Amino acid sequence: MIEWKKYDPTSREIESHINHLVTDGHRVLIAQLASVVGAVKYSWMINNSWINWVTHYAQINLPAKCIFCKKGLVGEEHERDEEGNAICRPCFLSESDIGE
Ligand SMILES: [Zn+2]
């Protein structure tokens, strides 16, 4: 079952630049929340186009694979890089070490 949450435009609890399911009660699409350049707000975006009809959204909890070690990851047990790729915690930490 999909756990729909009412979209509150003032909420800062929604993770930006991560795919979510969004709906207005008629259609269901995948969108990302992104900051509107030049405005102090966030809005939903699909393929670089803003959409303004979202009433509810849901997190997508597909199993993911670590892009480094290919270990299967579920839920919150992993980090994500800037492009949204899943990285397990051990790989994430060792990646951080390389830069130091
Ligand atoms: Zn890994």
Boltz pocket constraint, residues with backbone or C-beta under 6 A from the ligand:
constraints:
  - pocket:
      binder: B
      contacts: [[A, 66], [A, 67], [A, 68], [A, 69], [A, 70], [A, 71], [A, 87], [A, 88], [A, 89], [A, 90], [A, 91], [A, 92]]
      max_distance: 6.0
